[in-house]
Amino acid sequence: MQSNELAFISLEDVEADDFLLGNFTKISLPGNGKQTSDNKHKIPLNQMSSPRVKEAAVIKDLLYVLTGQEGIYVKYTDDVHDHDILKSLKGNTYKVSKEIDINFKDIAKQLCHLGKHYSALSYFVIYFNKSYYGMVLSRLCQYIRNFLKEYQVSVCKFYELFDNDPNFSIISLYQTLHSINEASTYPSFAKSLEFLYSLTQQIIDDNNERLKDSNLLDMKFKTIMQTLKEDMNTNILDEVSLDSQNSKYVKGGVVLNMIYSHMESFKGDVRFHNLINDVYEFVCPDYINILNEWLQYGKISDPFEEFFIVDSTSESKPSTYDSYHWMNKYAIKREGLLKQFQSQEFQKQIFFTGKYLSIINECDSDDKITHIPFIPIKSLQDKNLELIIHDAYVRSNNMIYKLLCSGYKLPEYVALLNKYFLITDGSLFENFLNQSNHELKRSFNSASTSLITVSYNKAYEKDSYNNVEMLVLNLLDTKFERHSLLDDILEIIKTLVTDANEIFNASNLGKLSDLMKTNLQNNTRPATSSGSEIEDQRCNKLAISRFNININIPFPLNQVILDSQKLEYQILFRHSALVRFIEKRFEKSWRELGYQTFWTWNFEDSRKKLIELCEYIGYYGEIDSPKMLSLHSKIVSSFKI
């Protein structure tokens, strides 16, 4: 068979501005090249001299179709969508002339599918090789482009066979495209093309869904609900911030998960599994580099927002070192979470590995990180992937432990917190109570807070301090709360918690948001006081019930001792201070009672009997003797209790 026409195949080097990512080889777009013959010179197949000539004409058309073009007897069903690339991404479809021999029609239609796949992939590598689709998808475009180059070379060989081999037929063309080379570990060209087409169509469909804001809101709602359910069932990610945002474009971990799902579904087919594995390993190096840098240095170099850990506060002031800032600085983005990292314990290890290293970097100790060995991840499918990440987690834990304990004296600092918050040593606080007893027992409105503060500082004053003690004293302040201890505890107890069933029954993001707002309003609304008795209690009005201390936790110690834990410290301190104060007042009252003259009276007095009863109960803890029971009944009847 002879032919004077050659396929329109371009292998020109692409200009730098044509693609935003990577240096690739240009693939010509389908629909831009046709046979020079047109319908005016078209010779009907039924007028050709022999079946071999008819078959040659069909083969010539199909060689154009294989590269996404149209021929004379095999044409596009619709106009080529050069002006609408979104429609072109589905691929060009073809119609076969009715004049073609019925023996060739079925094969011709199957080969037309390859032309559709080729044209769709050619448009895909142009459309998705943009910066906002990220490096993972860019590398997938590169893989497809390399594959199409090999495919084009094979089509060129078919042209040579068409020109030189008299035995070349439409059946041999079909069989060559669908045959598997014994030396190859991959499927045939046709099957490989079909797989890449199905993968890219899945990516296109996902991306089209994201183009609508309403769909993005639905995806965000599903992510939030999934996060809430998992966190409620396990509570393992309590100390980890979660990001429920969804990207407007398909990228990063989403693409890797699509490929990984295909790989799992083809585990029984060795050739297909090898192909998909090859695709996966080709597209993930940049993602692995981001992961390694996070695990080794605690830094995120993610210009296209593809990684599943995000820096949520990257635009905040670097001088912010409070615990809230660092609690929310990094977050796990559930959308881009790889299937290999679905274990929440695994997520937590990866998260804290980088976070601890980031804290070390902020302490200007990053030079120590580089001197400690690190085993990098080479593949996301390594059997020892979990072991490598665990070693990285242990490595960062050891470094942060040495930094906090050796450099920042964490044990000594905690010991001093226990001392000042009355968890361990209260001897100095007893001195304070003795010195300021008069002011502490007065009503808060009439007490001198300055005198109380001075007495507290004097009680804890000593001749010399070590560095840690000086740090704590410089960070310690006495304060008087707006409400008494009892009021604050009741406020905490009365806090309304949203029912989990109501949250999970929410049908969309709007209803979930309304539910959260209602709960917030209920908790911020001033409670109607039914506790007039509480307000009337004298101990609730005393200055001691408002007295509190605050010790600011410096960075990086505030990553271990959180604000919530400091609040627990303060509540325990206020409770212990009030108990110690009341106990001291009781001691003073009993001493004063001991000097009263009614103890020398010869006649009975109800006040004396009441004191004896209280003394008995205080010593024995209960009323068990008939004599004391009788005394108790007489006192009750006399006081009409």
GIHU-V333122 format. One line per field, one symbol per residue. psi: psi as a letter, one per 40 degrees, with the letter a starting at -180 (. if undefined). A space follows every 10 residues. Layout:
# GIHU-V333122
psi = ???
This chain:
# GIHU-V333122
psi = hiheiiighh fihiidedhd hihihhhiii eehiidiadd ehhideeidi dddddddddd ddddddfeii adehiidiih fdegddddee ihiihhieei hddedddddd dddddddddd dddddddegi deeidddddd dddddddddd dddddddddd ddddheehid dddddddeih hdeieiiidd dddddddddd ddddddddde ehdddddddd dddddddddd ddddfefdeh ihheihieih ibdddddddd ddddefdehd dddddddddd ddeedddddd ddddddefih ggdefdiehi hefdeiheeh fidddddedi ihhddehide fdhddddddd dddddddddd ddeffedddd ehihhihdie eidfdddddd dddddddddd dddddddefd dddddddddd efdchedddd dddddfdddd eiiddeihdd ddddddddde hidiiidddd ddddehiiih idiidddddd dddehhhhhd dddeeheidd dddddddddd dddehhihhe fddddehdde eiddeehiih hhhihedeed hidddddddd dddddddddd dddddddddd ddddeieede idiihddddd dddddddddd eiheiddddd ddddddddef .
